Amino acid sequence: MYQAFCHIGPACADAAPLMALPFMLFFVILLGLVFIVPMCLFKFFLWWRLFSKAGYSGAFGLLLLAPFGTLIMLCILAFSKWPINKKD
């Protein structure tokens, strides 16, 4: 049935999915650059600000790159004394 809509002939039906592959790859890469990368950068920025306001180094936000990094960061924030709350 698909071959009936192909203007070139039966060989076109076999090549059609392969012809769409470069376009699909282009749109997946474009999706990553436009949506996923800025969202990851924004997430790093938020965690950096959170740790800075708690009195820690903002570089703790880079723990997101580690496996189970979010869990490690939450444990640090939940179970340690925050430097900003320490009395001199």
Phi, psi and omega in degrees: 000322180295326182294335180293333181269352181278130184277339185271322180145189183296332180293333181293327182296327179282331185269344185301314178296326179289330179289334181279343184302312179298325179291320178295317179297319178300314182289328176292317178295318178298319177300318179296318182288324186275324187247311189287314182297312178297326179292321177294318178296321178294323177296316176300317180299316180297315179293324177300313180295321180297313179292325178295319180289335178278351178100002178268172173290138179295341180295346174300336178297339178286355175296346176300336180285340182276151173298137184060027183297321180294320178296319178298316181295318179295323177294320177298313182291326185277324191250002179249162174278128183285132179302332182288338182266355181288137176273138178277000000 
